[in-house]
Amino acid sequence: MAEFTYLSNVSRGGLSATGSGTLRVTTAPLYKKRSKWLVTTAGRRTRVVANRSGQLTFKVGLGPSHTTQQNSFPADGPPSGWTTSTVRITRA
């Protein structure tokens, strides 16, 4: 099922994502290569190491995938009832 993911408050220190399913995030190259970071979402911490380019890659759970195809991107934000997950990135 193809649909949109809504991102907000995106920064070096984290982001908020709204959608469904599992979102795989790869950041911009903002981190020192091989530096260690904690990614916290829904109270769960995951240790992540920046790659050679200084990027972090991690997954964000947004609940079960929706069963209806999304074919437009509403300007006023995601439809009601969608799952939002806040991610914090801090030094490990």
Biopython code that builds the backbone (N, CA, C, O; Angstrom):
import numpy as np
from Bio.PDB.StructureBuilder import StructureBuilder

atoms = [
    (1, "MET", "N", (0.838, -1.179, 0.000)),
    (1, "MET", "CA", (0.000, 0.000, 0.000)),
    (1, "MET", "C", (0.880, 1.238, 0.000)),
    (1, "MET", "O", (1.670, 1.425, 0.925)),
    (2, "ALA", "N", (0.765, 2.074, -0.999)),
    (2, "ALA", "CA", (1.533, 3.314, -1.050)),
    (2, "ALA", "C", (0.755, 4.431, -0.358)),
    (2, "ALA", "O", (-0.448, 4.595, -0.558)),
    (3, "GLU", "N", (1.469, 5.184, 0.451)),
    (3, "GLU", "CA", (0.866, 6.342, 1.093)),
    (3, "GLU", "C", (1.961, 7.313, 1.472)),
    (3, "GLU", "O", (3.146, 7.008, 1.334)),
    (4, "PHE", "N", (1.575, 8.462, 1.940)),
    (4, "PHE", "CA", (2.528, 9.491, 2.311)),
    (4, "PHE", "C", (2.893, 9.379, 3.785)),
    (4, "PHE", "O", (2.112, 8.881, 4.596)),
    (5, "THR", "N", (4.081, 9.845, 4.117)),
    (5, "THR", "CA", (4.506, 9.996, 5.499)),
    (5, "THR", "C", (4.712, 11.478, 5.732)),
    (5, "THR", "O", (5.326, 12.163, 4.915)),
    (6, "TYR", "N", (4.205, 11.966, 6.835)),
    (6, "TYR", "CA", (4.310, 13.377, 7.170)),
    (6, "TYR", "C", (5.425, 13.557, 8.193)),
    (6, "TYR", "O", (5.393, 12.945, 9.261)),
    (7, "LEU", "N", (6.410, 14.393, 7.875)),
    (7, "LEU", "CA", (7.514, 14.690, 8.785)),
    (7, "LEU", "C", (7.398, 16.123, 9.271)),
    (7, "LEU", "O", (7.030, 17.016, 8.508)),
    (8, "SER", "N", (7.714, 16.342, 10.547)),
    (8, "SER", "CA", (7.711, 17.699, 11.099)),
    (8, "SER", "C", (8.797, 17.805, 12.157)),
    (8, "SER", "O", (9.305, 16.798, 12.649)),
    (9, "ASN", "N", (9.140, 19.024, 12.493)),
    (9, "ASN", "CA", (10.143, 19.312, 13.521)),
    (9, "ASN", "C", (11.434, 18.527, 13.284)),
    (9, "ASN", "O", (12.029, 17.995, 14.221)),
    (10, "VAL", "N", (11.853, 18.462, 12.035)),
    (10, "VAL", "CA", (13.049, 17.700, 11.676)),
    (10, "VAL", "C", (14.287, 18.528, 11.995)),
    (10, "VAL", "O", (14.422, 19.672, 11.562)),
    (11, "SER", "N", (15.187, 17.922, 12.762)),
    (11, "SER", "CA", (16.452, 18.578, 13.117)),
    (11, "SER", "C", (17.495, 17.516, 13.416)),
    (11, "SER", "O", (17.203, 16.321, 13.369)),
    (12, "ARG", "N", (18.694, 17.943, 13.719)),
    (12, "ARG", "CA", (19.771, 17.038, 14.112)),
    (12, "ARG", "C", (19.389, 16.249, 15.368)),
    (12, "ARG", "O", (19.886, 15.144, 15.586)),
    (13, "GLY", "N", (18.514, 16.816, 16.184)),
    (13, "GLY", "CA", (18.118, 16.196, 17.437)),
    (13, "GLY", "C", (16.884, 15.326, 17.370)),
    (13, "GLY", "O", (16.456, 14.799, 18.397)),
    (14, "GLY", "N", (16.283, 15.153, 16.173)),
    (14, "GLY", "CA", (15.130, 14.280, 16.062)),
    (14, "GLY", "C", (14.113, 14.742, 15.043)),
    (14, "GLY", "O", (14.399, 15.580, 14.189)),
    (15, "LEU", "N", (12.911, 14.175, 15.147)),
    (15, "LEU", "CA", (11.835, 14.491, 14.215)),
    (15, "LEU", "C", (10.536, 13.908, 14.736)),
    (15, "LEU", "O", (10.528, 13.113, 15.675)),
    (16, "SER", "N", (9.442, 14.311, 14.117)),
    (16, "SER", "CA", (8.135, 13.678, 14.339)),
    (16, "SER", "C", (7.673, 13.134, 12.999)),
    (16, "SER", "O", (7.784, 13.810, 11.976)),
    (17, "ALA", "N", (7.151, 11.906, 13.006)),
    (17, "ALA", "CA", (6.661, 11.268, 11.786)),
    (17, "ALA", "C", (5.231, 10.803, 12.009)),
    (17, "ALA", "O", (4.903, 10.262, 13.065)),
    (18, "THR", "N", (4.382, 11.018, 11.009)),
    (18, "THR", "CA", (2.994, 10.582, 11.065)),
    (18, "THR", "C", (2.696, 9.747, 9.832)),
    (18, "THR", "O", (3.010, 10.148, 8.711)),
    (19, "GLY", "N", (2.092, 8.587, 10.039)),
    (19, "GLY", "CA", (1.760, 7.711, 8.922)),
    (19, "GLY", "C", (1.364, 6.351, 9.443)),
    (19, "GLY", "O", (0.685, 6.241, 10.463)),
    (20, "SER", "N", (1.793, 5.301, 8.734)),
    (20, "SER", "CA", (1.520, 3.935, 9.180)),
    (20, "SER", "C", (2.635, 3.030, 8.686)),
    (20, "SER", "O", (3.432, 3.406, 7.826)),
    (21, "GLY", "N", (2.675, 1.828, 9.249)),
    (21, "GLY", "CA", (3.705, 0.885, 8.854)),
    (21, "GLY", "C", (5.032, 1.199, 9.533)),
    (21, "GLY", "O", (5.059, 1.781, 10.617)),
    (22, "THR", "N", (6.124, 0.817, 8.898)),
    (22, "THR", "CA", (7.462, 1.058, 9.431)),
    (22, "THR", "C", (8.206, 1.992, 8.503)),
    (22, "THR", "O", (8.329, 1.733, 7.306)),
    (23, "LEU", "N", (8.702, 3.080, 9.064)),
    (23, "LEU", "CA", (9.447, 4.082, 8.311)),
    (23, "LEU", "C", (10.928, 3.839, 8.514)),
    (23, "LEU", "O", (11.388, 3.747, 9.652)),
    (24, "ARG", "N", (11.679, 3.734, 7.438)),
    (24, "ARG", "CA", (13.141, 3.619, 7.525)),
    (24, "ARG", "C", (13.708, 5.005, 7.258)),
    (24, "ARG", "O", (13.479, 5.588, 6.198)),
    (25, "VAL", "N", (14.451, 5.526, 8.233)),
    (25, "VAL", "CA", (15.001, 6.877, 8.156)),
    (25, "VAL", "C", (16.508, 6.815, 7.935)),
    (25, "VAL", "O", (17.209, 6.079, 8.630)),
    (26, "THR", "N", (16.999, 7.573, 6.987)),
    (26, "THR", "CA", (18.425, 7.821, 6.828)),
    (26, "THR", "C", (18.595, 9.327, 6.868)),
    (26, "THR", "O", (18.042, 10.046, 6.036)),
    (27, "THR", "N", (19.369, 9.806, 7.845)),
    (27, "THR", "CA", (19.524, 11.241, 8.042)),
    (27, "THR", "C", (20.470, 11.848, 7.013)),
    (27, "THR", "O", (21.142, 11.138, 6.264)),
    (28, "ALA", "N", (20.505, 13.159, 6.996)),
    (28, "ALA", "CA", (21.529, 13.873, 6.258)),
    (28, "ALA", "C", (22.877, 13.594, 6.942)),
    (28, "ALA", "O", (22.886, 13.143, 8.087)),
    (29, "PRO", "N", (23.993, 13.845, 6.288)),
    (29, "PRO", "CA", (25.308, 13.573, 6.893)),
    (29, "PRO", "C", (25.693, 14.635, 7.924)),
    (29, "PRO", "O", (26.544, 15.487, 7.670)),
    (30, "LEU", "N", (25.056, 14.568, 9.082)),
    (30, "LEU", "CA", (25.221, 15.580, 10.128)),
    (30, "LEU", "C", (26.080, 15.145, 11.306)),
    (30, "LEU", "O", (26.360, 15.947, 12.197)),
    (31, "TYR", "N", (26.500, 13.890, 11.321)),
    (31, "TYR", "CA", (27.137, 13.318, 12.495)),
    (31, "TYR", "C", (28.560, 12.868, 12.156)),
    (31, "TYR", "O", (28.836, 12.468, 11.025)),
    (32, "LYS", "N", (29.444, 12.934, 13.123)),
    (32, "LYS", "CA", (30.826, 12.493, 12.924)),
    (32, "LYS", "C", (30.829, 10.996, 12.609)),
    (32, "LYS", "O", (30.144, 10.219, 13.274)),
    (33, "LYS", "N", (31.604, 10.593, 11.590)),
    (33, "LYS", "CA", (31.608, 9.182, 11.219)),
    (33, "LYS", "C", (32.010, 8.304, 12.394)),
    (33, "LYS", "O", (32.919, 8.621, 13.161)),
    (34, "ARG", "N", (31.306, 7.202, 12.504)),
    (34, "ARG", "CA", (31.483, 6.186, 13.550)),
    (34, "ARG", "C", (31.138, 6.681, 14.963)),
    (34, "ARG", "O", (31.437, 5.999, 15.943)),
    (35, "SER", "N", (30.514, 7.858, 15.075)),
    (35, "SER", "CA", (30.074, 8.323, 16.399)),
    (35, "SER", "C", (28.828, 7.540, 16.807)),
    (35, "SER", "O", (28.080, 7.057, 15.957)),
    (36, "LYS", "N", (28.614, 7.420, 18.124)),
    (36, "LYS", "CA", (27.509, 6.613, 18.651)),
    (36, "LYS", "C", (26.391, 7.514, 19.154)),
    (36, "LYS", "O", (26.628, 8.535, 19.800)),
    (37, "TRP", "N", (25.146, 7.099, 18.834)),
    (37, "TRP", "CA", (23.963, 7.882, 19.156)),
    (37, "TRP", "C", (22.867, 6.985, 19.700)),
    (37, "TRP", "O", (22.814, 5.791, 19.405)),
    (38, "LEU", "N", (21.993, 7.583, 20.502)),
    (38, "LEU", "CA", (20.795, 6.889, 20.972)),
    (38, "LEU", "C", (19.584, 7.473, 20.244)),
    (38, "LEU", "O", (19.377, 8.687, 20.229)),
    (39, "VAL", "N", (18.798, 6.598, 19.648)),
    (39, "VAL", "CA", (17.559, 7.009, 18.992)),
    (39, "VAL", "C", (16.433, 6.513, 19.883)),
    (39, "VAL", "O", (16.294, 5.311, 20.108)),
    (40, "THR", "N", (15.625, 7.446, 20.391)),
    (40, "THR", "CA", (14.541, 7.107, 21.312)),
    (40, "THR", "C", (13.207, 7.425, 20.657)),
    (40, "THR", "O", (12.970, 8.542, 20.198)),
    (41, "THR", "N", (12.342, 6.420, 20.623)),
    (41, "THR", "CA", (10.992, 6.597, 20.113)),
    (41, "THR", "C", (10.069, 5.662, 20.886)),
    (41, "THR", "O", (10.399, 4.496, 21.100)),
    (42, "ALA", "N", (8.932, 6.164, 21.297)),
    (42, "ALA", "CA", (7.947, 5.395, 22.071)),
    (42, "ALA", "C", (8.586, 4.748, 23.294)),
    (42, "ALA", "O", (8.246, 3.620, 23.652)),
    (43, "GLY", "N", (9.513, 5.461, 23.934)),
    (43, "GLY", "CA", (10.144, 4.962, 25.148)),
    (43, "GLY", "C", (11.201, 3.895, 24.919)),
    (43, "GLY", "O", (11.784, 3.388, 25.878)),
    (44, "ARG", "N", (11.451, 3.551, 23.684)),
    (44, "ARG", "CA", (12.437, 2.511, 23.350)),
    (44, "ARG", "C", (13.701, 3.157, 22.796)),
    (44, "ARG", "O", (13.637, 3.979, 21.882)),
    (45, "ARG", "N", (14.845, 2.785, 23.350)),
    (45, "ARG", "CA", (16.127, 3.325, 22.898)),
    (45, "ARG", "C", (16.868, 2.312, 22.036)),
    (45, "ARG", "O", (16.913, 1.121, 22.344)),
    (46, "THR", "N", (17.445, 2.814, 20.951)),
    (46, "THR", "CA", (18.255, 1.992, 20.061)),
    (46, "THR", "C", (19.583, 2.704, 19.859)),
    (46, "THR", "O", (19.618, 3.901, 19.575)),
    (47, "ARG", "N", (20.666, 1.968, 20.005)),
    (47, "ARG", "CA", (21.991, 2.544, 19.771)),
    (47, "ARG", "C", (22.292, 2.454, 18.277)),
    (47, "ARG", "O", (22.137, 1.401, 17.659)),
    (48, "VAL", "N", (22.727, 3.582, 17.708)),
    (48, "VAL", "CA", (23.012, 3.673, 16.281)),
    (48, "VAL", "C", (24.405, 4.276, 16.107)),
    (48, "VAL", "O", (24.798, 5.176, 16.850)),
    (49, "VAL", "N", (25.139, 3.779, 15.133)),
    (49, "VAL", "CA", (26.472, 4.292, 14.822)),
    (49, "VAL", "C", (26.419, 4.991, 13.464)),
    (49, "VAL", "O", (25.887, 4.446, 12.497)),
    (50, "ALA", "N", (26.973, 6.196, 13.402)),
    (50, "ALA", "CA", (26.995, 6.936, 12.142)),
    (50, "ALA", "C", (27.881, 6.214, 11.127)),
    (50, "ALA", "O", (28.946, 5.705, 11.477)),
    (51, "ASN", "N", (27.445, 6.174, 9.891)),
    (51, "ASN", "CA", (28.222, 5.510, 8.844)),
    (51, "ASN", "C", (29.399, 6.393, 8.397)),
    (51, "ASN", "O", (29.618, 7.469, 8.954)),
    (52, "ARG", "N", (30.151, 5.932, 7.392)),
    (52, "ARG", "CA", (31.331, 6.683, 6.922)),
    (52, "ARG", "C", (30.984, 8.061, 6.404)),
    (52, "ARG", "O", (31.829, 8.957, 6.394)),
    (53, "SER", "N", (29.744, 8.237, 5.974)),
    (53, "SER", "CA", (29.303, 9.542, 5.462)),
    (53, "SER", "C", (28.739, 10.434, 6.556)),
    (53, "SER", "O", (28.409, 11.592, 6.298)),
    (54, "GLY", "N", (28.620, 9.904, 7.793)),
    (54, "GLY", "CA", (28.062, 10.694, 8.889)),
    (54, "GLY", "C", (26.549, 10.648, 8.966)),
    (54, "GLY", "O", (25.930, 11.538, 9.548)),
    (55, "GLN", "N", (25.942, 9.617, 8.384)),
    (55, "GLN", "CA", (24.489, 9.454, 8.414)),
    (55, "GLN", "C", (24.096, 8.393, 9.434)),
    (55, "GLN", "O", (24.835, 7.441, 9.683)),
    (56, "LEU", "N", (22.920, 8.578, 10.017)),
    (56, "LEU", "CA", (22.323, 7.567, 10.882)),
    (56, "LEU", "C", (21.179, 6.918, 10.127)),
    (56, "LEU", "O", (20.472, 7.587, 9.374)),
    (57, "THR", "N", (20.989, 5.615, 10.322)),
    (57, "THR", "CA", (19.857, 4.903, 9.735)),
    (57, "THR", "C", (19.145, 4.141, 10.838)),
    (57, "THR", "O", (19.775, 3.426, 11.616)),
    (58, "PHE", "N", (17.820, 4.299, 10.903)),
    (58, "PHE", "CA", (17.026, 3.634, 11.935)),
    (58, "PHE", "C", (15.585, 3.502, 11.455)),
    (58, "PHE", "O", (15.185, 4.116, 10.465)),
    (59, "LYS", "N", (14.817, 2.692, 12.174)),
    (59, "LYS", "CA", (13.411, 2.474, 11.831)),
    (59, "LYS", "C", (12.505, 3.115, 12.871)),
    (59, "LYS", "O", (12.852, 3.202, 14.049)),
    (60, "VAL", "N", (11.337, 3.564, 12.415)),
    (60, "VAL", "CA", (10.324, 4.158, 13.281)),
    (60, "VAL", "C", (9.006, 3.427, 13.036)),
    (60, "VAL", "O", (8.509, 3.389, 11.911)),
    (61, "GLY", "N", (8.450, 2.850, 14.091)),
    (61, "GLY", "CA", (7.170, 2.160, 13.975)),
    (61, "GLY", "C", (6.013, 3.138, 14.033)),
    (61, "GLY", "O", (5.932, 3.973, 14.934)),
    (62, "LEU", "N", (5.114, 3.026, 13.057)),
    (62, "LEU", "CA", (3.943, 3.911, 12.988)),
    (62, "LEU", "C", (2.640, 3.120, 13.001)),
    (62, "LEU", "O", (1.626, 3.567, 12.465)),
    (63, "GLY", "N", (2.676, 1.951, 13.612)),
    (63, "GLY", "CA", (1.455, 1.150, 13.712)),
    (63, "GLY", "C", (1.195, 0.339, 12.459)),
    (63, "GLY", "O", (2.003, 0.335, 11.530)),
    (64, "PRO", "N", (0.059, -0.352, 12.438)),
    (64, "PRO", "CA", (-0.282, -1.194, 11.284)),
    (64, "PRO", "C", (-0.445, -0.359, 10.015)),
    (64, "PRO", "O", (-0.892, 0.787, 10.067)),
    (65, "SER", "N", (-0.080, -0.940, 8.888)),
    (65, "SER", "CA", (-0.250, -0.244, 7.608)),
    (65, "SER", "C", (-1.722, 0.011, 7.341)),
    (65, "SER", "O", (-2.577, -0.804, 7.686)),
    (66, "HIS", "N", (-2.011, 1.145, 6.726)),
    (66, "HIS", "CA", (-3.390, 1.455, 6.354)),
    (66, "HIS", "C", (-3.840, 0.542, 5.225)),
    (66, "HIS", "O", (-3.015, 0.026, 4.471)),
    (67, "THR", "N", (-5.122, 0.345, 5.112)),
    (67, "THR", "CA", (-5.669, -0.552, 4.096)),
    (67, "THR", "C", (-6.244, 0.194, 2.899)),
    (67, "THR", "O", (-6.695, -0.430, 1.938)),
    (68, "THR", "N", (-6.232, 1.522, 2.951)),
    (68, "THR", "CA", (-6.757, 2.335, 1.859)),
    (68, "THR", "C", (-5.625, 3.102, 1.192)),
    (68, "THR", "O", (-4.806, 3.728, 1.864)),
    (69, "GLN", "N", (-5.586, 3.050, -0.119)),
    (69, "GLN", "CA", (-4.569, 3.767, -0.887)),
    (69, "GLN", "C", (-4.728, 5.269, -0.687)),
    (69, "GLN", "O", (-5.830, 5.801, -0.821)),
    (70, "GLN", "N", (-3.635, 5.953, -0.368)),
    (70, "GLN", "CA", (-3.662, 7.414, -0.269)),
    (70, "GLN", "C", (-3.184, 7.970, -1.595)),
    (70, "GLN", "O", (-2.100, 7.614, -2.056)),
    (71, "ASN", "N", (-3.966, 8.832, -2.215)),
    (71, "ASN", "CA", (-3.583, 9.363, -3.520)),
    (71, "ASN", "C", (-3.541, 10.876, -3.582)),
    (71, "ASN", "O", (-3.416, 11.454, -4.662)),
    (72, "SER", "N", (-3.644, 11.526, -2.420)),
    (72, "SER", "CA", (-3.490, 12.984, -2.377)),
    (72, "SER", "C", (-2.757, 13.354, -1.089)),
    (72, "SER", "O", (-2.710, 12.579, -0.134)),
    (73, "PHE", "N", (-2.204, 14.526, -1.091)),
    (73, "PHE", "CA", (-1.431, 15.001, 0.047)),
    (73, "PHE", "C", (-2.102, 16.271, 0.579)),
    (73, "PHE", "O", (-1.807, 17.370, 0.109)),
    (74, "PRO", "N", (-3.011, 16.123, 1.565)),
    (74, "PRO", "CA", (-3.754, 17.283, 2.065)),
    (74, "PRO", "C", (-2.823, 18.363, 2.635)),
    (74, "PRO", "O", (-1.930, 18.070, 3.430)),
    (75, "ALA", "N", (-3.042, 19.589, 2.225)),
    (75, "ALA", "CA", (-2.210, 20.703, 2.681)),
    (75, "ALA", "C", (-2.347, 20.953, 4.177)),
    (75, "ALA", "O", (-1.435, 21.499, 4.798)),
    (76, "ASP", "N", (-3.468, 20.563, 4.761)),
    (76, "ASP", "CA", (-3.693, 20.831, 6.187)),
    (76, "ASP", "C", (-3.168, 19.713, 7.084)),
    (76, "ASP", "O", (-3.477, 19.687, 8.276)),
    (77, "GLY", "N", (-2.372, 18.779, 6.526)),
    (77, "GLY", "CA", (-1.756, 17.742, 7.342)),
    (77, "GLY", "C", (-2.399, 16.386, 7.177)),
    (77, "GLY", "O", (-3.298, 16.203, 6.356)),
    (78, "PRO", "N", (-1.926, 15.434, 7.969)),
    (78, "PRO", "CA", (-2.407, 14.061, 7.832)),
    (78, "PRO", "C", (-3.855, 13.913, 8.285)),
    (78, "PRO", "O", (-4.341, 14.695, 9.102)),
    (79, "PRO", "N", (-4.535, 12.911, 7.754)),
    (79, "PRO", "CA", (-5.901, 12.631, 8.201)),
    (79, "PRO", "C", (-5.932, 12.297, 9.695)),
    (79, "PRO", "O", (-4.941, 11.813, 10.244)),
    (80, "SER", "N", (-7.045, 12.549, 10.340)),
    (80, "SER", "CA", (-7.155, 12.257, 11.773)),
    (80, "SER", "C", (-7.059, 10.759, 12.024)),
    (80, "SER", "O", (-7.429, 9.941, 11.182)),
    (81, "GLY", "N", (-6.555, 10.426, 13.197)),
    (81, "GLY", "CA", (-6.444, 9.026, 13.574)),
    (81, "GLY", "C", (-5.149, 8.355, 13.159)),
    (81, "GLY", "O", (-4.933, 7.191, 13.495)),
    (82, "TRP", "N", (-4.291, 9.046, 12.445)),
    (82, "TRP", "CA", (-3.020, 8.470, 12.048)),
    (82, "TRP", "C", (-2.056, 8.492, 13.225)),
    (82, "TRP", "O", (-2.177, 9.341, 14.109)),
    (83, "THR", "N", (-1.111, 7.579, 13.246)),
    (83, "THR", "CA", (-0.136, 7.467, 14.322)),
    (83, "THR", "C", (1.002, 8.458, 14.124)),
    (83, "THR", "O", (1.554, 8.582, 13.031)),
    (84, "THR", "N", (1.347, 9.167, 15.211)),
    (84, "THR", "CA", (2.501, 10.057, 15.200)),
    (84, "THR", "C", (3.520, 9.539, 16.203)),
    (84, "THR", "O", (3.179, 9.198, 17.336)),
    (85, "SER", "N", (4.767, 9.486, 15.772)),
    (85, "SER", "CA", (5.854, 9.052, 16.639)),
    (85, "SER", "C", (6.917, 10.144, 16.677)),
    (85, "SER", "O", (7.345, 10.648, 15.639)),
    (86, "THR", "N", (7.336, 10.501, 17.887)),
    (86, "THR", "CA", (8.386, 11.495, 18.056)),
    (86, "THR", "C", (9.702, 10.773, 18.304)),
    (86, "THR", "O", (9.775, 9.867, 19.134)),
    (87, "VAL", "N", (10.726, 11.171, 17.590)),
    (87, "VAL", "CA", (12.048, 10.549, 17.669)),
    (87, "VAL", "C", (13.021, 11.569, 18.239)),
    (87, "VAL", "O", (13.055, 12.716, 17.795)),
    (88, "ARG", "N", (13.805, 11.154, 19.216)),
    (88, "ARG", "CA", (14.868, 11.997, 19.776)),
    (88, "ARG", "C", (16.199, 11.328, 19.499)),
    (88, "ARG", "O", (16.344, 10.118, 19.675)),
    (89, "ILE", "N", (17.181, 12.125, 19.060)),
    (89, "ILE", "CA", (18.528, 11.620, 18.798)),
    (89, "ILE", "C", (19.482, 12.328, 19.751)),
    (89, "ILE", "O", (19.598, 13.554, 19.738)),
    (90, "THR", "N", (20.161, 11.539, 20.579)),
    (90, "THR", "CA", (21.097, 12.097, 21.555)),
    (90, "THR", "C", (22.401, 11.303, 21.517)),
    (90, "THR", "O", (22.433, 10.163, 21.054)),
    (91, "ARG", "N", (23.463, 11.913, 22.006)),
    (91, "ARG", "CA", (24.760, 11.230, 22.094)),
    (91, "ARG", "C", (24.668, 10.021, 23.004)),
    (91, "ARG", "O", (24.033, 10.070, 24.058)),
    (92, "ALA", "N", (25.302, 8.941, 22.592)),
    (92, "ALA", "CA", (25.319, 7.720, 23.411)),
    (92, "ALA", "C", (26.417, 7.810, 24.469)),
    (92, "ALA", "O", (26.592, 6.880, 25.257)),
]
sb = StructureBuilder()
sb.init_structure("model")
sb.init_model(0)
sb.init_chain("A")
sb.init_seg("    ")
for serial, (resi, resn, name, xyz) in enumerate(atoms, 1):
    if name == "N":
        sb.init_residue(resn, " ", resi, " ")
    sb.init_atom(name, np.array(xyz, "f"), 0.0, 1.0, " ", f" {name:<3s}", serial, name[0])
structure = sb.get_structure()
